[in-house]
């Protein structure tokens, strides 16, 4: 589809000559002889780009620009003038104009400016679309009383700017709650940054959080910005805050008090303006009693607290959640939205979901991938769900070395995945996100008897 460019200028010759240049390049043009006529033309049919003269009878170009930006803030506008000054150009840019070009118009300048303005406009539209998809992908599903209450609390918390402490079991959706606080806050246009404190070695956690200067430690060959820098103006989620080393806790406490910090190896304090949200699996009160968490930091983080309930406490949400995930992953796979049969939903309700929402999401994702038709039936469910929601029993209840326990779990997990995939090693490797050859070596190493050898 050809892009439309509106030319607002009181000089007929300018409109005609500029239109000729643009139409030769494949654009559709429309013209308006005054600011009023231009505003009316935009109201009737919004163009992709506007050329706007500054000096015109009636409302001039600057006033026309102001009104255009009020009604269509993302519409790119290129200002034109035969009597332009630097001051006028700066003022127009501050008011939202994309660029300012002088008359007589240069053909090369016109074409380059148009190409750049339209490219920027397309990029903005893509960003807006991506932001919409991000919001769609971060929905707190469920109409149980506890979830209705949680959503109400989230909206109240989002409007403030105080630190928040989110607690709940693993997989309940603490990170989602933090994102929703950010997306509904005045900071939503800025970054949401996450740091999993349990996923970073103690010796590197300060560098991840505060950043470091060149030469701060062996391997620090350049300055690195930390999460505090990256979250400037936005929100920082410190997940698994209970695992943060005491030394780093003390530095975080100082930052929350003073809103400034030093990078590792630095001597100058850096300011950072952001909101801190912390999440914990273990009760911080217990960590304080055990001497593993600073009491003062707890009180600074716990200005507002939020508890995310486990899925077993809101079983009525399992069905809607499962269907939401089915629609989400169908869209991501580029497939028609798959539906869960009533029998599947009934089986899902029989299980107590020890892995919470994360476990449900992972299972539904597998079901979407592995179901060829539009309806997900009981036959596609993992064996333990088909057997009444009874989770696989632990391999052994007796204490064993960690390495042995890990190997036992991996063997059973691989076997269960192969069963779900009809003993198709290629499909199992896809779900497990490992190379087929690597999975084959594990099968041989663990002595797993494959029911369909020809699939190997």
Helices and strands as residue ranges (DSSP letters): E 4-8, H 12-24, E 28-32, H 35-44, E 49-53, H 61-71, E 76-81, H 86-94, E 99-102, H 107-137, H 145-158, E 164-167, H 174-183, E 192-196, G 197-199, H 202-210, E 211-212, E 224-225, H 227-230, E 235-239, G 241-243, H 246-258, E 260-262, E 269-271, E 275-280, H 284-289, H 295-301, E 304-307, G 311-317, H 318-332, E 339-340, H 342-349, H 356-370, E 375-376, G 378-380, H 383-386, H 402-420, H 425-432, H 436-446, G 453-455
